[in-house]
Amino acid sequence: MNDDTPPSWKLLDDQATAVATMISRILSKPLHELGPEQARALVNSAPSAEPITPLDHVAPLTVPTRTGTIAGRLYRANATAAAPTLVYLHGGGFVLGTLDGADELCRAIADKSGWTVVSLEYRLAPENPYPAALHDCVDAYAWLRRSAADLGIDPDRMAIGGDSAGGNLAVALCLHRRENGGDLPVAQVLAYPAVDDTFTRPSWSEFADAPLLGAAEGRWFWEQYVGAGHPGGDPLAAPMRAESLRDLPPALVITAEVDPIRDDAEAYARRLRDEGVPVSSTRYTGVFHGFFTEVGVFPQTEQAIDEVCGYLRDLASP
């Protein structure tokens, strides 16, 4: 490292520093200066010709919603009927992200946990601002429950998960179903979920210059999602605004050490615990926001996937 190295980078391990340096060379400007289209072109992952984790069954889904359809993808490691299922929502600040970006992660979870995984796309901002993405996820989850027999999944053993913006949507879906009397997922599996809109906890200052997602990017993504005129205070947009988190599903919360969102996500975990919801929370050191989906890149990714799969296996145990 040299004198120009951002202070927060000094907490990264050697592998994360190398990846952060590569990202800084690829991005001609910070994400918030690129705009949605250019950021998508530079950041969104292309499909892998030879996946790291081959599976016997990976199938596309077309999922109906109130405004049309969204794409999904079903991953199954074996032909077990009525399997427990993790419904996964990709990250990307509500602006970026695709099924392909979460593909290797979903394959790894299906393979190591024995659970079926259903990955969902949702409409992206700013073209489709809040609550479009949430409506897509709410409708898709309800359709999966209704269609469980046809899909070979168990509607009574469905968990919801996601990273970053996907974690936000996963939590908001649980709040929506709780408030509307729907059957809740059996668990929340969350990687650095973006659950607050105040940007006030210490990590927003401490890691303002973090790789990939800094404080300016976090605020910009939020503005794209809710729009400049959004009044704030809506718990389905920012779940930490909810008056109560009681009766939400048990949660596994994963965070990265060098991440502006870290303190918000860990505050969500603490608040769940304080309100009587079983929680397991792990902070992975030496890495930055986004590490969870980078299969084959960081050793911490493999450790986090193993933790998720162990958590899911325990949920499915008699």
N, C-alpha and C positions, 0 to 999 in steps of 0.2 A: 504494500500500500504506500501511497505518497501523501503529500500535504493536501492534495485536492480531493482525497477520498472523503465522501460524506461521513460524518461521525457515526451514524447508526450502522454503517457497513462494517465497522470494526468488531461488531458482535457476530458477524457471519463466519461460518467455518470456511475452509479453503474451497470446497466444492461450490457452496452457495456464492462465494465471492466471484468465482470464475463464471458462474451462470449469470450473476448480476452484471458483470462486466460485458458479457456477450449481449445481454438484453440492451444495455446502454448503447452498444454499437449499432444494433439493429434499428432502434428507435431514433429517427432523425430529430424528434422533439418529444417532450413528455406527452403522455397520452391525452391529457386535457387540452393540449395545444394542437393535436393532430386532427381532432374531430372524429365523429363516429365512423365514417366510411374508411378513412385512411387507417385509423386504429384497428378496425376489423381486418383490413388487408394485411397488416403487419403482425397482428397478434393471434388471430384465430388459427387453430391447428388444421392442417390438411389431414385427410384420412390416411391411415397407415396401410401400406401395401402388405406388410407381414406383421401382424400384431404380436406383441410380446407374449400375450396369453391367448393361445387359440382355444376356442370353445366349440363344442359340438353344435350349439344352437344359438345363433344370433339372428334375430328377425326384425324387420322394420314394422312399425305400427303407424296407423293413421287414426288419430284420436279425435273424436268429435267434441266441439266446445260450443258455447252459446253464439259465437261469431263465425264458426266455420270448422276448420280442423287444424291440429298441430301434429308434428311428426314425433314419433317416439321410437325406441329401440328396446327390444327385450333380449336379455342375456340369461341363458340357462346352462349350467355346467353339466346337468344330467336330466333325465327325463322324468324325474320325480313329479308325480301329480300333486296338485294342490300344495305347492311349495310356499314357504314363507317368502315374502317379497319386499325388497327395498325399492321404493320409488325415489329416483335421484334427479335433482334439479341442478343443472350446471351453474357455475359462477360466470363472472364477466361484468360486474358492475351494472347489470340490467341493460347494458349496451352491447357487450361483446359475448362471445361464447356460442358453442354449437354442440351437437351430439358428438361430433368427432373429437372435440376437445376433452370430453369426459370418457371416451371410448375405452382407453386402456385401463382407467380406474375402474369402470364398471365391469370389465372383463376380469380384472384381478379380484374384485370383491365377490363376484359370482363364483369364481373358481375356488377361492380359499374359504369361503363361508358356507357354501352349499345353498345359499339363498338365490332365488331368481332376482335379477335387477331389471327394473324398467326405467330407462332414462328418457326424460321428456324435454322437448324444446318448448319455448314459450315466446310470445311476441316481445320484441326488443324495443327499448326506448332509444332515442327520443321520438321515433316515428309512432310508437305505441306507448304512451306514458301510462303511469299508474292510473287505474288498477288493471290494465290489460293483462300484464303478466300474471298477476294474482288470479284473475278470473280464469285464465287458461289452466293454471295449476289446480285450482279448486274443481273446475269442470272435469279435467283429465283424471284426477284422483277419484272422483265420484264415478266416472265411467269405468275405471279399472275395477272398482268394487262391484259394479253391476255386471261386468263382463268377466269376472274372475273364473267362472267355470269354463268358459270358452278358451281362456288364456292359460289355464292350468295353474292358477295361483290361488292361495287361500285368502279370502277377503278378511278373515279375522286375524291374520298374521301379516299385516302390511305395515311397514315402517316408512317414515319419510326422511329424506336426507338431502343435503346439498352443501355446496361450498360458497362462501362469500354472499353474493346476491342470491344464489340458490338457497343458502341457509336462511336468509331473510324470508324468502318465499315459503320455505318449509315451515318455519315458525308461524308465519302469518296464516298459512293453511290450517295449522292446528288451532289457532285462535278462532278462525272463522268457523271451523267445524264445532268447536266447543260452544261458541255463541249461538249456533244454529241447530244444535241438537244432533249433529252427525256423529257417527262412530269415529273415535279418534284413532290415529295410527298407534301402533304398539310402542313406538319409540321415535325419538328425534336423533338423527345422526348428523352432526353439524361440524363443518370445518370453517373456522373463523367467520361465523355468520355476521352479516352486517345488520345489526338489530337496532341501532340508535341513530338519531339524526341531529344530535347536539354537538358532536365533534369536540367535546370538552375534556374527556379523560386524558390523563398524562401521555398515553402512547401516541395521541394525535400530534403532540408537540415533540416528543422524544424521537419519533420515527417519521417526522414530516418529510424527510429526504430518503425514505426507504426505497429499495429497488422495486420497480414495476408499479407498485401502488404507494404513493406518498399522500400527504394530506391534501394537496391540491387536486390530485386525481380522485380521492374519495369524495370531496365536495362536488367536483364536476360530475361524477357518475350520479350522485344523488340528485343534482339539479336536472340531469337528463331524465331521470326516472319520474320525479314528481312534478317537474315543471317549475319555472321561476316563481309562479304565483301561488304555489301550494302553501296553505296556512300552517302546516305542521300539526303535530299533536295526534295524528291518526295512527292508532296502534296496529292497523293492518298494513300500514306503510313502514312504520318504525315500531316493532313489537315491544321495545322497552317502555313505550308510552302506555302499554296496557295497565289498567288499574290493578289487575290481578293476573298472576301466572298459575294460580292454583288449578289443579286437575288437568294440567297439560301432561303429555306423555313423558315417561322417563327419557333422559337425554344423555348422549355422549357428545361432549364438546371438545374439539381439537383446536388449538391455536398455535400460531407461529411466534417466535420470540420477537423478530424484527418486523413488526406489522402495526400500522396505525390503528387497525380494527381490534387489536389484541385485547385491550382493556375493556372495550364494549362487550366483546364476546365472553370474556371471563366474568364480567359483571352480570351478564345474563345467566351464566351458570350458577353464580352465587345466589342470585335472586330466586332462581328455580328452587335451589336447595333450601333457602330460607322460607319458601312458601310451600314446602312439603313435597316437592317433586324429586325423586331419586336422580342423581346426577353423577356422572364421572367426567372429569375434566383433566386434560393433559396439554401442557405447553411444550412444544418441540423447539429446542434451542438450536441456534446457529443457522436458521433458515428464515425466509421471508414469505410474505403473502403469496399464495398460489402454489406452494410446494406440494400440497396434497394430491393434486392431479398429475404431477410430473413423475409418472412411473418410469423407473429405470434411470432417473437422473439423480435423485437424492436418497441416501440411505434412510433418512427420516421419513420419506414417503413410504418405504416398505414397512417401517416400524408402525406408522400410523395406520396403514392398511391392515396389518396384522392385528392391531388393537381393535379396529372396527370389526374385523371378521370374528375375532374372539367374542366381542360384545354381541354380535348377531347370533353366533352359535349358542351362547348362553341364553339368549332370549328364546331360542327355539327348543331348548332342552325341556324335557317333561318336568 
